[in-house]
Amino acid sequence: MDAFVSDESINAYWETQRQYGHMKRSNIETFLHAIAVVQGFFNPVENNMADVPQEYRKKISKMDIPSVDFFERVA
């Protein structure tokens, strides 16, 4: 996804840490968490932020190549 790494100012934006209650999260973590919740493969009641990468791996491992390509473009 070139949108996340095209230049230093964009990288800096996505890496910026924000305070959410007692936690700090980068913008990219927050964004990926929101997509996972909206797509329905991450349940914030049952999971925590540390589970997000594992949930993405599980979701993607069940997809064929065209589905992964489509998921990458619409996510």
mmJSON file of the N, C-alpha and C atoms, coordinates in Angstrom:
{"data_MODEL":{"atom_site":{
"group_PDB":["ATOM","ATOM","ATOM","ATOM","ATOM","ATOM","ATOM","ATOM","ATOM","ATOM","ATOM","ATOM","ATOM","ATOM","ATOM","ATOM","ATOM","ATOM","ATOM","ATOM","ATOM","ATOM","ATOM","ATOM","ATOM","ATOM","ATOM","ATOM","ATOM","ATOM","ATOM","ATOM","ATOM","ATOM","ATOM","ATOM","ATOM","ATOM","ATOM","ATOM","ATOM","ATOM","ATOM","ATOM","ATOM","ATOM","ATOM","ATOM","ATOM","ATOM","ATOM","ATOM","ATOM","ATOM","ATOM","ATOM","ATOM","ATOM","ATOM","ATOM","ATOM","ATOM","ATOM","ATOM","ATOM","ATOM","ATOM","ATOM","ATOM","ATOM","ATOM","ATOM","ATOM","ATOM","ATOM","ATOM","ATOM","ATOM","ATOM","ATOM","ATOM","ATOM","ATOM","ATOM","ATOM","ATOM","ATOM","ATOM","ATOM","ATOM","ATOM","ATOM","ATOM","ATOM","ATOM","ATOM","ATOM","ATOM","ATOM","ATOM","ATOM","ATOM","ATOM","ATOM","ATOM","ATOM","ATOM","ATOM","ATOM","ATOM","ATOM","ATOM","ATOM","ATOM","ATOM","ATOM","ATOM","ATOM","ATOM","ATOM","ATOM","ATOM","ATOM","ATOM","ATOM","ATOM","ATOM","ATOM","ATOM","ATOM","ATOM","ATOM","ATOM","ATOM","ATOM","ATOM","ATOM","ATOM","ATOM","ATOM","ATOM","ATOM","ATOM","ATOM","ATOM","ATOM","ATOM","ATOM","ATOM","ATOM","ATOM","ATOM","ATOM","ATOM","ATOM","ATOM","ATOM","ATOM","ATOM","ATOM","ATOM","ATOM","ATOM","ATOM","ATOM","ATOM","ATOM","ATOM","ATOM","ATOM","ATOM","ATOM","ATOM","ATOM","ATOM","ATOM","ATOM","ATOM","ATOM","ATOM","ATOM","ATOM","ATOM","ATOM","ATOM","ATOM","ATOM","ATOM","ATOM","ATOM","ATOM","ATOM","ATOM","ATOM","ATOM","ATOM","ATOM","ATOM","ATOM","ATOM","ATOM","ATOM","ATOM","ATOM","ATOM","ATOM","ATOM","ATOM","ATOM","ATOM","ATOM","ATOM","ATOM","ATOM","ATOM","ATOM","ATOM","ATOM","ATOM","ATOM","ATOM","ATOM","ATOM","ATOM","ATOM"],
"id":[1,2,3,4,5,6,7,8,9,10,11,12,13,14,15,16,17,18,19,20,21,22,23,24,25,26,27,28,29,30,31,32,33,34,35,36,37,38,39,40,41,42,43,44,45,46,47,48,49,50,51,52,53,54,55,56,57,58,59,60,61,62,63,64,65,66,67,68,69,70,71,72,73,74,75,76,77,78,79,80,81,82,83,84,85,86,87,88,89,90,91,92,93,94,95,96,97,98,99,100,101,102,103,104,105,106,107,108,109,110,111,112,113,114,115,116,117,118,119,120,121,122,123,124,125,126,127,128,129,130,131,132,133,134,135,136,137,138,139,140,141,142,143,144,145,146,147,148,149,150,151,152,153,154,155,156,157,158,159,160,161,162,163,164,165,166,167,168,169,170,171,172,173,174,175,176,177,178,179,180,181,182,183,184,185,186,187,188,189,190,191,192,193,194,195,196,197,198,199,200,201,202,203,204,205,206,207,208,209,210,211,212,213,214,215,216,217,218,219,220,221,222,223,224,225],
"type_symbol":["N","C","C","N","C","C","N","C","C","N","C","C","N","C","C","N","C","C","N","C","C","N","C","C","N","C","C","N","C","C","N","C","C","N","C","C","N","C","C","N","C","C","N","C","C","N","C","C","N","C","C","N","C","C","N","C","C","N","C","C","N","C","C","N","C","C","N","C","C","N","C","C","N","C","C","N","C","C","N","C","C","N","C","C","N","C","C","N","C","C","N","C","C","N","C","C","N","C","C","N","C","C","N","C","C","N","C","C","N","C","C","N","C","C","N","C","C","N","C","C","N","C","C","N","C","C","N","C","C","N","C","C","N","C","C","N","C","C","N","C","C","N","C","C","N","C","C","N","C","C","N","C","C","N","C","C","N","C","C","N","C","C","N","C","C","N","C","C","N","C","C","N","C","C","N","C","C","N","C","C","N","C","C","N","C","C","N","C","C","N","C","C","N","C","C","N","C","C","N","C","C","N","C","C","N","C","C","N","C","C","N","C","C","N","C","C","N","C","C","N","C","C","N","C","C"],
"label_atom_id":["N","CA","C","N","CA","C","N","CA","C","N","CA","C","N","CA","C","N","CA","C","N","CA","C","N","CA","C","N","CA","C","N","CA","C","N","CA","C","N","CA","C","N","CA","C","N","CA","C","N","CA","C","N","CA","C","N","CA","C","N","CA","C","N","CA","C","N","CA","C","N","CA","C","N","CA","C","N","CA","C","N","CA","C","N","CA","C","N","CA","C","N","CA","C","N","CA","C","N","CA","C","N","CA","C","N","CA","C","N","CA","C","N","CA","C","N","CA","C","N","CA","C","N","CA","C","N","CA","C","N","CA","C","N","CA","C","N","CA","C","N","CA","C","N","CA","C","N","CA","C","N","CA","C","N","CA","C","N","CA","C","N","CA","C","N","CA","C","N","CA","C","N","CA","C","N","CA","C","N","CA","C","N","CA","C","N","CA","C","N","CA","C","N","CA","C","N","CA","C","N","CA","C","N","CA","C","N","CA","C","N","CA","C","N","CA","C","N","CA","C","N","CA","C","N","CA","C","N","CA","C","N","CA","C","N","CA","C","N","CA","C","N","CA","C","N","CA","C","N","CA","C","N","CA","C","N","CA","C","N","CA","C"],
"label_alt_id":[null,null,null,null,null,null,null,null,null,null,null,null,null,null,null,null,null,null,null,null,null,null,null,null,null,null,null,null,null,null,null,null,null,null,null,null,null,null,null,null,null,null,null,null,null,null,null,null,null,null,null,null,null,null,null,null,null,null,null,null,null,null,null,null,null,null,null,null,null,null,null,null,null,null,null,null,null,null,null,null,null,null,null,null,null,null,null,null,null,null,null,null,null,null,null,null,null,null,null,null,null,null,null,null,null,null,null,null,null,null,null,null,null,null,null,null,null,null,null,null,null,null,null,null,null,null,null,null,null,null,null,null,null,null,null,null,null,null,null,null,null,null,null,null,null,null,null,null,null,null,null,null,null,null,null,null,null,null,null,null,null,null,null,null,null,null,null,null,null,null,null,null,null,null,null,null,null,null,null,null,null,null,null,null,null,null,null,null,null,null,null,null,null,null,null,null,null,null,null,null,null,null,null,null,null,null,null,null,null,null,null,null,null,null,null,null,null,null,null,null,null,null,null,null,null],
"label_comp_id":["MET","MET","MET","ASP","ASP","ASP","ALA","ALA","ALA","PHE","PHE","PHE","VAL","VAL","VAL","SER","SER","SER","ASP","ASP","ASP","GLU","GLU","GLU","SER","SER","SER","ILE","ILE","ILE","ASN","ASN","ASN","ALA","ALA","ALA","TYR","TYR","TYR","TRP","TRP","TRP","GLU","GLU","GLU","THR","THR","THR","GLN","GLN","GLN","ARG","ARG","ARG","GLN","GLN","GLN","TYR","TYR","TYR","GLY","GLY","GLY","HIS","HIS","HIS","MET","MET","MET","LYS","LYS","LYS","ARG","ARG","ARG","SER","SER","SER","ASN","ASN","ASN","ILE","ILE","ILE","GLU","GLU","GLU","THR","THR","THR","PHE","PHE","PHE","LEU","LEU","LEU","HIS","HIS","HIS","ALA","ALA","ALA","ILE","ILE","ILE","ALA","ALA","ALA","VAL","VAL","VAL","VAL","VAL","VAL","GLN","GLN","GLN","GLY","GLY","GLY","PHE","PHE","PHE","PHE","PHE","PHE","ASN","ASN","ASN","PRO","PRO","PRO","VAL","VAL","VAL","GLU","GLU","GLU","ASN","ASN","ASN","ASN","ASN","ASN","MET","MET","MET","ALA","ALA","ALA","ASP","ASP","ASP","VAL","VAL","VAL","PRO","PRO","PRO","GLN","GLN","GLN","GLU","GLU","GLU","TYR","TYR","TYR","ARG","ARG","ARG","LYS","LYS","LYS","LYS","LYS","LYS","ILE","ILE","ILE","SER","SER","SER","LYS","LYS","LYS","MET","MET","MET","ASP","ASP","ASP","ILE","ILE","ILE","PRO","PRO","PRO","SER","SER","SER","VAL","VAL","VAL","ASP","ASP","ASP","PHE","PHE","PHE","PHE","PHE","PHE","GLU","GLU","GLU","ARG","ARG","ARG","VAL","VAL","VAL","ALA","ALA","ALA"],
"label_asym_id":["A","A","A","A","A","A","A","A","A","A","A","A","A","A","A","A","A","A","A","A","A","A","A","A","A","A","A","A","A","A","A","A","A","A","A","A","A","A","A","A","A","A","A","A","A","A","A","A","A","A","A","A","A","A","A","A","A","A","A","A","A","A","A","A","A","A","A","A","A","A","A","A","A","A","A","A","A","A","A","A","A","A","A","A","A","A","A","A","A","A","A","A","A","A","A","A","A","A","A","A","A","A","A","A","A","A","A","A","A","A","A","A","A","A","A","A","A","A","A","A","A","A","A","A","A","A","A","A","A","A","A","A","A","A","A","A","A","A","A","A","A","A","A","A","A","A","A","A","A","A","A","A","A","A","A","A","A","A","A","A","A","A","A","A","A","A","A","A","A","A","A","A","A","A","A","A","A","A","A","A","A","A","A","A","A","A","A","A","A","A","A","A","A","A","A","A","A","A","A","A","A","A","A","A","A","A","A","A","A","A","A","A","A","A","A","A","A","A","A","A","A","A","A","A","A"],
"label_entity_id":["1","1","1","1","1","1","1","1","1","1","1","1","1","1","1","1","1","1","1","1","1","1","1","1","1","1","1","1","1","1","1","1","1","1","1","1","1","1","1","1","1","1","1","1","1","1","1","1","1","1","1","1","1","1","1","1","1","1","1","1","1","1","1","1","1","1","1","1","1","1","1","1","1","1","1","1","1","1","1","1","1","1","1","1","1","1","1","1","1","1","1","1","1","1","1","1","1","1","1","1","1","1","1","1","1","1","1","1","1","1","1","1","1","1","1","1","1","1","1","1","1","1","1","1","1","1","1","1","1","1","1","1","1","1","1","1","1","1","1","1","1","1","1","1","1","1","1","1","1","1","1","1","1","1","1","1","1","1","1","1","1","1","1","1","1","1","1","1","1","1","1","1","1","1","1","1","1","1","1","1","1","1","1","1","1","1","1","1","1","1","1","1","1","1","1","1","1","1","1","1","1","1","1","1","1","1","1","1","1","1","1","1","1","1","1","1","1","1","1","1","1","1","1","1","1"],
"label_seq_id":[1,1,1,2,2,2,3,3,3,4,4,4,5,5,5,6,6,6,7,7,7,8,8,8,9,9,9,10,10,10,11,11,11,12,12,12,13,13,13,14,14,14,15,15,15,16,16,16,17,17,17,18,18,18,19,19,19,20,20,20,21,21,21,22,22,22,23,23,23,24,24,24,25,25,25,26,26,26,27,27,27,28,28,28,29,29,29,30,30,30,31,31,31,32,32,32,33,33,33,34,34,34,35,35,35,36,36,36,37,37,37,38,38,38,39,39,39,40,40,40,41,41,41,42,42,42,43,43,43,44,44,44,45,45,45,46,46,46,47,47,47,48,48,48,49,49,49,50,50,50,51,51,51,52,52,52,53,53,53,54,54,54,55,55,55,56,56,56,57,57,57,58,58,58,59,59,59,60,60,60,61,61,61,62,62,62,63,63,63,64,64,64,65,65,65,66,66,66,67,67,67,68,68,68,69,69,69,70,70,70,71,71,71,72,72,72,73,73,73,74,74,74,75,75,75],
"pdbx_PDB_ins_code":[null,null,null,null,null,null,null,null,null,null,null,null,null,null,null,null,null,null,null,null,null,null,null,null,null,null,null,null,null,null,null,null,null,null,null,null,null,null,null,null,null,null,null,null,null,null,null,null,null,null,null,null,null,null,null,null,null,null,null,null,null,null,null,null,null,null,null,null,null,null,null,null,null,null,null,null,null,null,null,null,null,null,null,null,null,null,null,null,null,null,null,null,null,null,null,null,null,null,null,null,null,null,null,null,null,null,null,null,null,null,null,null,null,null,null,null,null,null,null,null,null,null,null,null,null,null,null,null,null,null,null,null,null,null,null,null,null,null,null,null,null,null,null,null,null,null,null,null,null,null,null,null,null,null,null,null,null,null,null,null,null,null,null,null,null,null,null,null,null,null,null,null,null,null,null,null,null,null,null,null,null,null,null,null,null,null,null,null,null,null,null,null,null,null,null,null,null,null,null,null,null,null,null,null,null,null,null,null,null,null,null,null,null,null,null,null,null,null,null,null,null,null,null,null,null],
"Cartn_x":[0.835,0.0,0.882,1.05,1.9,1.398,0.117,-0.434,0.233,0.805,1.397,2.887,3.545,4.999,5.546,4.768,5.224,6.258,6.236,7.29,7.389,8.396,8.671,7.54,6.882,5.801,4.613,4.345,3.264,3.667,4.91,5.389,5.259,5.65,5.576,4.137,3.191,1.788,1.34,1.591,1.119,1.8,3.035,3.756,3.458,2.759,2.443,1.647,2.102,1.427,0.355,-0.789,-1.88,-2.293,-2.726,-3.165,-4.647,-4.99,-6.377,-6.561,-7.103,-7.194,-5.796,-5.48,-4.149,-3.193,-3.665,-2.838,-2.392,-1.216,-0.75,-0.771,-1.293,-1.34,-0.926,-0.29,0.047,-1.21,-1.186,-2.326,-2.575,-1.52,-1.7,-2.329,-1.943,-2.57,-4.064,-4.402,-5.8,-6.585,-6.004,-6.652,-6.894,-5.853,-5.989,-6.964,-6.982,-7.949,-9.373,-9.601,-10.936,-11.394,-10.507,-10.868,-11.247,-10.465,-10.744,-12.105,-12.449,-13.756,-14.875,-14.735,-15.77,-15.943,-14.841,-14.901,-15.446,-15.483,-16.089,-15.197,-13.874,-13.016,-12.231,-12.548,-11.956,-13.064,-13.2,-14.216,-13.519,-13.679,-12.975,-13.429,-14.568,-15.026,-14.228,-13.909,-13.209,-11.694,-11.226,-9.808,-9.262,-7.926,-7.304,-6.395,-5.83,-5.033,-3.868,-3.32,-2.206,-2.636,-3.928,-4.449,-4.681,-4.619,-4.933,-4.064,-2.73,-1.933,-2.316,-2.551,-2.936,-4.28,-5.225,-6.535,-6.41,-5.535,-5.283,-4.678,-3.702,-3.093,-4.133,-5.005,-6.047,-6.975,-7.389,-8.291,-7.642,-6.422,-5.736,-5.375,-5.051,-4.662,-5.807,-7.031,-8.198,-8.617,-7.875,-8.26,-7.41,-7.994,-7.197,-6.542,-5.639,-4.859,-5.751,-6.754,-7.6,-8.334,-8.747,-9.438,-8.506,-7.26,-6.289,-6.024,-5.874,-5.657,-6.826,-8.037,-9.219,-9.262,-9.003,-9.012,-8.02,-6.835,-5.817,-6.283,-6.985,-7.428,-8.592,-9.485,-10.672,-10.499,-9.52,-9.339,-8.776],
"Cartn_y":[-1.175,0.0,1.241,1.825,3.0,4.188,4.223,5.347,5.487,4.402,4.449,4.742,4.632,4.757,5.629,6.498,7.223,8.305,8.9,9.854,9.986,10.709,10.813,11.465,12.469,13.126,12.182,11.353,10.372,9.299,8.839,7.881,8.452,9.698,10.341,10.395,10.694,10.727,9.373,8.304,6.973,6.47,6.912,6.487,7.349,8.471,9.356,8.613,8.748,8.113,9.058,8.484,9.241,8.54,9.325,8.789,8.434,7.207,6.739,6.182,7.001,6.577,6.423,5.252,5.014,4.398,4.19,3.555,4.563,4.3,5.051,4.108,4.601,3.815,4.7,4.082,4.836,4.967,5.925,6.098,4.842,4.162,2.967,1.841,1.703,0.691,0.965,2.213,2.587,2.327,2.679,2.476,0.989,0.165,-1.266,-1.927,-1.47,-1.97,-1.65,-0.411,-0.006,-0.822,-1.054,-1.865,-3.274,-3.855,-5.221,-5.299,-4.289,-4.272,-4.126,-3.189,-2.95,-4.172,-4.809,-5.999,-7.21,-7.134,-8.185,-9.351,-9.228,-10.336,-10.063,-8.965,-8.646,-8.173,-8.838,-8.475,-7.823,-6.509,-5.836,-6.287,-6.941,-7.459,-8.71,-9.524,-10.786,-10.687,-9.688,-9.562,-8.24,-8.128,-6.842,-6.439,-5.265,-4.738,-5.651,-6.354,-7.252,-8.396,-8.677,-9.755,-9.337,-8.052,-7.575,-8.247,-8.29,-8.944,-10.408,-11.128,-12.538,-12.684,-11.804,-11.861,-11.567,-10.626,-10.369,-11.603,-12.232,-13.438,-14.533,-14.736,-15.762,-15.433,-14.178,-13.754,-13.987,-13.525,-13.606,-15.049,-15.863,-17.253,-18.06,-17.623,-18.327,-17.818,-16.848,-16.215,-16.716,-16.704,-16.982,-15.679,-15.767,-14.602,-13.45,-13.681,-12.553,-11.901,-12.695,-12.136,-11.283,-11.725,-10.94,-9.624,-9.669,-8.453,-7.488,-7.999,-7.155,-6.594,-7.42,-6.991,-5.862,-5.985,-4.96,-3.633,-3.694,-2.468,-1.798,-2.543,-1.933,-1.684,-2.301,-2.153,-0.796],
"Cartn_z":[0.0,0.0,0.0,-1.15,-1.284,-0.471,-0.152,0.612,1.971,2.493,3.821,3.821,2.676,2.671,1.546,0.988,-0.192,0.106,1.276,1.631,3.151,3.599,5.034,5.826,5.255,6.001,6.194,5.2,5.334,6.345,6.272,7.27,8.675,8.836,10.148,10.648,9.752,10.155,10.674,9.912,10.307,11.562,11.815,13.004,14.226,14.049,15.158,16.221,17.456,18.587,19.14,19.465,20.072,21.355,22.297,23.582,23.514,23.891,23.97,25.372,26.254,27.645,28.204,28.717,29.269,28.253,27.013,25.979,24.923,24.375,23.212,22.029,20.912,19.674,18.518,17.534,16.333,15.473,14.576,13.671,12.843,12.411,11.593,12.409,13.678,14.538,14.692,14.923,15.092,13.816,12.684,11.389,11.108,11.292,11.032,12.002,13.233,14.209,13.757,13.332,12.876,11.672,10.721,9.546,9.983,10.881,11.344,12.038,12.807,13.485,12.464,11.543,10.534,9.633,9.252,8.401,9.158,10.478,11.284,11.653,11.484,11.873,13.148,13.805,15.101,16.023,17.15,18.131,19.329,19.523,20.607,21.996,22.092,23.389,23.759,22.754,22.995,22.821,22.083,21.76,22.26,22.275,22.577,21.418,21.507,20.391,20.011,20.962,20.655,19.736,19.667,18.824,17.372,17.07,15.715,14.642,14.79,13.731,13.514,14.594,14.482,13.771,14.049,13.395,11.904,11.535,10.108,9.448,10.109,9.541,9.327,10.311,10.17,9.008,8.902,7.826,6.463,6.309,5.022,4.664,5.659,5.369,4.764,4.949,4.417,3.037,2.498,1.242,0.082,-1.116,-2.299,-2.762,-3.725,-4.175,-4.659,-5.519,-5.941,-4.772,-3.801,-2.635,-1.792,-1.634,-0.87,-1.605,-2.906,-3.693,-3.519,-3.595,-3.424,-1.999,-1.009,0.4,0.61,0.026,0.157,-0.447,-1.572,-2.239,-1.517,-0.898,-0.291,1.203,1.819,3.269,3.625],
"occupancy":[1.0,1.0,1.0,1.0,1.0,1.0,1.0,1.0,1.0,1.0,1.0,1.0,1.0,1.0,1.0,1.0,1.0,1.0,1.0,1.0,1.0,1.0,1.0,1.0,1.0,1.0,1.0,1.0,1.0,1.0,1.0,1.0,1.0,1.0,1.0,1.0,1.0,1.0,1.0,1.0,1.0,1.0,1.0,1.0,1.0,1.0,1.0,1.0,1.0,1.0,1.0,1.0,1.0,1.0,1.0,1.0,1.0,1.0,1.0,1.0,1.0,1.0,1.0,1.0,1.0,1.0,1.0,1.0,1.0,1.0,1.0,1.0,1.0,1.0,1.0,1.0,1.0,1.0,1.0,1.0,1.0,1.0,1.0,1.0,1.0,1.0,1.0,1.0,1.0,1.0,1.0,1.0,1.0,1.0,1.0,1.0,1.0,1.0,1.0,1.0,1.0,1.0,1.0,1.0,1.0,1.0,1.0,1.0,1.0,1.0,1.0,1.0,1.0,1.0,1.0,1.0,1.0,1.0,1.0,1.0,1.0,1.0,1.0,1.0,1.0,1.0,1.0,1.0,1.0,1.0,1.0,1.0,1.0,1.0,1.0,1.0,1.0,1.0,1.0,1.0,1.0,1.0,1.0,1.0,1.0,1.0,1.0,1.0,1.0,1.0,1.0,1.0,1.0,1.0,1.0,1.0,1.0,1.0,1.0,1.0,1.0,1.0,1.0,1.0,1.0,1.0,1.0,1.0,1.0,1.0,1.0,1.0,1.0,1.0,1.0,1.0,1.0,1.0,1.0,1.0,1.0,1.0,1.0,1.0,1.0,1.0,1.0,1.0,1.0,1.0,1.0,1.0,1.0,1.0,1.0,1.0,1.0,1.0,1.0,1.0,1.0,1.0,1.0,1.0,1.0,1.0,1.0,1.0,1.0,1.0,1.0,1.0,1.0,1.0,1.0,1.0,1.0,1.0,1.0,1.0,1.0,1.0,1.0,1.0,1.0],
"B_iso_or_equiv":[0.0,0.0,0.0,0.0,0.0,0.0,0.0,0.0,0.0,0.0,0.0,0.0,0.0,0.0,0.0,0.0,0.0,0.0,0.0,0.0,0.0,0.0,0.0,0.0,0.0,0.0,0.0,0.0,0.0,0.0,0.0,0.0,0.0,0.0,0.0,0.0,0.0,0.0,0.0,0.0,0.0,0.0,0.0,0.0,0.0,0.0,0.0,0.0,0.0,0.0,0.0,0.0,0.0,0.0,0.0,0.0,0.0,0.0,0.0,0.0,0.0,0.0,0.0,0.0,0.0,0.0,0.0,0.0,0.0,0.0,0.0,0.0,0.0,0.0,0.0,0.0,0.0,0.0,0.0,0.0,0.0,0.0,0.0,0.0,0.0,0.0,0.0,0.0,0.0,0.0,0.0,0.0,0.0,0.0,0.0,0.0,0.0,0.0,0.0,0.0,0.0,0.0,0.0,0.0,0.0,0.0,0.0,0.0,0.0,0.0,0.0,0.0,0.0,0.0,0.0,0.0,0.0,0.0,0.0,0.0,0.0,0.0,0.0,0.0,0.0,0.0,0.0,0.0,0.0,0.0,0.0,0.0,0.0,0.0,0.0,0.0,0.0,0.0,0.0,0.0,0.0,0.0,0.0,0.0,0.0,0.0,0.0,0.0,0.0,0.0,0.0,0.0,0.0,0.0,0.0,0.0,0.0,0.0,0.0,0.0,0.0,0.0,0.0,0.0,0.0,0.0,0.0,0.0,0.0,0.0,0.0,0.0,0.0,0.0,0.0,0.0,0.0,0.0,0.0,0.0,0.0,0.0,0.0,0.0,0.0,0.0,0.0,0.0,0.0,0.0,0.0,0.0,0.0,0.0,0.0,0.0,0.0,0.0,0.0,0.0,0.0,0.0,0.0,0.0,0.0,0.0,0.0,0.0,0.0,0.0,0.0,0.0,0.0,0.0,0.0,0.0,0.0,0.0,0.0,0.0,0.0,0.0,0.0,0.0,0.0],
"pdbx_formal_charge":[null,null,null,null,null,null,null,null,null,null,null,null,null,null,null,null,null,null,null,null,null,null,null,null,null,null,null,null,null,null,null,null,null,null,null,null,null,null,null,null,null,null,null,null,null,null,null,null,null,null,null,null,null,null,null,null,null,null,null,null,null,null,null,null,null,null,null,null,null,null,null,null,null,null,null,null,null,null,null,null,null,null,null,null,null,null,null,null,null,null,null,null,null,null,null,null,null,null,null,null,null,null,null,null,null,null,null,null,null,null,null,null,null,null,null,null,null,null,null,null,null,null,null,null,null,null,null,null,null,null,null,null,null,null,null,null,null,null,null,null,null,null,null,null,null,null,null,null,null,null,null,null,null,null,null,null,null,null,null,null,null,null,null,null,null,null,null,null,null,null,null,null,null,null,null,null,null,null,null,null,null,null,null,null,null,null,null,null,null,null,null,null,null,null,null,null,null,null,null,null,null,null,null,null,null,null,null,null,null,null,null,null,null,null,null,null,null,null,null,null,null,null,null,null,null],
"auth_seq_id":[1,1,1,2,2,2,3,3,3,4,4,4,5,5,5,6,6,6,7,7,7,8,8,8,9,9,9,10,10,10,11,11,11,12,12,12,13,13,13,14,14,14,15,15,15,16,16,16,17,17,17,18,18,18,19,19,19,20,20,20,21,21,21,22,22,22,23,23,23,24,24,24,25,25,25,26,26,26,27,27,27,28,28,28,29,29,29,30,30,30,31,31,31,32,32,32,33,33,33,34,34,34,35,35,35,36,36,36,37,37,37,38,38,38,39,39,39,40,40,40,41,41,41,42,42,42,43,43,43,44,44,44,45,45,45,46,46,46,47,47,47,48,48,48,49,49,49,50,50,50,51,51,51,52,52,52,53,53,53,54,54,54,55,55,55,56,56,56,57,57,57,58,58,58,59,59,59,60,60,60,61,61,61,62,62,62,63,63,63,64,64,64,65,65,65,66,66,66,67,67,67,68,68,68,69,69,69,70,70,70,71,71,71,72,72,72,73,73,73,74,74,74,75,75,75],
"auth_comp_id":["MET","MET","MET","ASP","ASP","ASP","ALA","ALA","ALA","PHE","PHE","PHE","VAL","VAL","VAL","SER","SER","SER","ASP","ASP","ASP","GLU","GLU","GLU","SER","SER","SER","ILE","ILE","ILE","ASN","ASN","ASN","ALA","ALA","ALA","TYR","TYR","TYR","TRP","TRP","TRP","GLU","GLU","GLU","THR","THR","THR","GLN","GLN","GLN","ARG","ARG","ARG","GLN","GLN","GLN","TYR","TYR","TYR","GLY","GLY","GLY","HIS","HIS","HIS","MET","MET","MET","LYS","LYS","LYS","ARG","ARG","ARG","SER","SER","SER","ASN","ASN","ASN","ILE","ILE","ILE","GLU","GLU","GLU","THR","THR","THR","PHE","PHE","PHE","LEU","LEU","LEU","HIS","HIS","HIS","ALA","ALA","ALA","ILE","ILE","ILE","ALA","ALA","ALA","VAL","VAL","VAL","VAL","VAL","VAL","GLN","GLN","GLN","GLY","GLY","GLY","PHE","PHE","PHE","PHE","PHE","PHE","ASN","ASN","ASN","PRO","PRO","PRO","VAL","VAL","VAL","GLU","GLU","GLU","ASN","ASN","ASN","ASN","ASN","ASN","MET","MET","MET","ALA","ALA","ALA","ASP","ASP","ASP","VAL","VAL","VAL","PRO","PRO","PRO","GLN","GLN","GLN","GLU","GLU","GLU","TYR","TYR","TYR","ARG","ARG","ARG","LYS","LYS","LYS","LYS","LYS","LYS","ILE","ILE","ILE","SER","SER","SER","LYS","LYS","LYS","MET","MET","MET","ASP","ASP","ASP","ILE","ILE","ILE","PRO","PRO","PRO","SER","SER","SER","VAL","VAL","VAL","ASP","ASP","ASP","PHE","PHE","PHE","PHE","PHE","PHE","GLU","GLU","GLU","ARG","ARG","ARG","VAL","VAL","VAL","ALA","ALA","ALA"],
"auth_asym_id":["A","A","A","A","A","A","A","A","A","A","A","A","A","A","A","A","A","A","A","A","A","A","A","A","A","A","A","A","A","A","A","A","A","A","A","A","A","A","A","A","A","A","A","A","A","A","A","A","A","A","A","A","A","A","A","A","A","A","A","A","A","A","A","A","A","A","A","A","A","A","A","A","A","A","A","A","A","A","A","A","A","A","A","A","A","A","A","A","A","A","A","A","A","A","A","A","A","A","A","A","A","A","A","A","A","A","A","A","A","A","A","A","A","A","A","A","A","A","A","A","A","A","A","A","A","A","A","A","A","A","A","A","A","A","A","A","A","A","A","A","A","A","A","A","A","A","A","A","A","A","A","A","A","A","A","A","A","A","A","A","A","A","A","A","A","A","A","A","A","A","A","A","A","A","A","A","A","A","A","A","A","A","A","A","A","A","A","A","A","A","A","A","A","A","A","A","A","A","A","A","A","A","A","A","A","A","A","A","A","A","A","A","A","A","A","A","A","A","A","A","A","A","A","A","A"],
"auth_atom_id":["N","CA","C","N","CA","C","N","CA","C","N","CA","C","N","CA","C","N","CA","C","N","CA","C","N","CA","C","N","CA","C","N","CA","C","N","CA","C","N","CA","C","N","CA","C","N","CA","C","N","CA","C","N","CA","C","N","CA","C","N","CA","C","N","CA","C","N","CA","C","N","CA","C","N","CA","C","N","CA","C","N","CA","C","N","CA","C","N","CA","C","N","CA","C","N","CA","C","N","CA","C","N","CA","C","N","CA","C","N","CA","C","N","CA","C","N","CA","C","N","CA","C","N","CA","C","N","CA","C","N","CA","C","N","CA","C","N","CA","C","N","CA","C","N","CA","C","N","CA","C","N","CA","C","N","CA","C","N","CA","C","N","CA","C","N","CA","C","N","CA","C","N","CA","C","N","CA","C","N","CA","C","N","CA","C","N","CA","C","N","CA","C","N","CA","C","N","CA","C","N","CA","C","N","CA","C","N","CA","C","N","CA","C","N","CA","C","N","CA","C","N","CA","C","N","CA","C","N","CA","C","N","CA","C","N","CA","C","N","CA","C","N","CA","C","N","CA","C","N","CA","C","N","CA","C","N","CA","C","N","CA","C"],
"pdbx_PDB_model_num":[1,1,1,1,1,1,1,1,1,1,1,1,1,1,1,1,1,1,1,1,1,1,1,1,1,1,1,1,1,1,1,1,1,1,1,1,1,1,1,1,1,1,1,1,1,1,1,1,1,1,1,1,1,1,1,1,1,1,1,1,1,1,1,1,1,1,1,1,1,1,1,1,1,1,1,1,1,1,1,1,1,1,1,1,1,1,1,1,1,1,1,1,1,1,1,1,1,1,1,1,1,1,1,1,1,1,1,1,1,1,1,1,1,1,1,1,1,1,1,1,1,1,1,1,1,1,1,1,1,1,1,1,1,1,1,1,1,1,1,1,1,1,1,1,1,1,1,1,1,1,1,1,1,1,1,1,1,1,1,1,1,1,1,1,1,1,1,1,1,1,1,1,1,1,1,1,1,1,1,1,1,1,1,1,1,1,1,1,1,1,1,1,1,1,1,1,1,1,1,1,1,1,1,1,1,1,1,1,1,1,1,1,1,1,1,1,1,1,1,1,1,1,1,1,1]
}}}
